[in-house]
Amino acid sequence: MTALFYVLVALFGVVAGGFLARAAYAIPRGEYKQILAPRCASCGRALPFKYVVPIVGAFLLRFRCPSCGEKQGAKTLCTELSFAAICALLHLYYGFSYLFFLYVVLGGVLLVLSLIDLDIREIPHSLLFLILLLGVMTFVFSFFSFSLSNTVWWEHLVGAFVISLPLFILMMLTGGVGGGDVKLMFCLGLLLGYKLTLVCFLFGIVAAAVAAVILRLYAGKGGKYQLPLVPFLSLGAVAALLWGNGLLGLLF
């Protein structure tokens, strides 16, 4: 029966992942119809219905638009598999609890934010506001006995500023950090509390550093590249949700 639950959770992640991939394209462009009825980003023609079939849709299209031949489907397939993995791992760690459903929503929003940042280097405020609402809800719940996050109210307040404030100062002094990164860490900090926020940032920065080294080796010293930070901070947030408490338990 437990295995069946994991399969159902993974299937949900696959189906929802397809919608998230299309939402990442539609939201910043205001083309919300494409979430349910996707079109080719190159020629603008409607894609066949089989394109939206989870997993197999990309293979049926042979990863190409049938009208213009441009590449299609690979990003959607990766998003479906990624969100399925996120859902399954969260279920493994939290079971069917309040935190599981809360963090599944968070994981979906972070995945969309990451895809948008990779695509157009922007962070929609509407999605940040959704994470902020989750953070406010968690902060309010921390005052009551039914809170399951094992945090108290002041941990969430400290978490909101423990990383976002230094990043804000760095942004004002050097301009090397984007305002969207600062806002994201504020929202995540309010939601996670300061302990998991520190773990989140640590995981994210290490992942970004590794990616930067790989890009430098690939592009060479004279190569130009821009490394968005949101995908790595999002990866750090998911890692903190899954392994942060265990890591903190080993250290303290």
Order of alpha helices (4+ residues) and beta strands (2+ residues): alpha-alpha-alpha-alpha-alpha-alpha-alpha-alpha-alpha-alpha-alpha
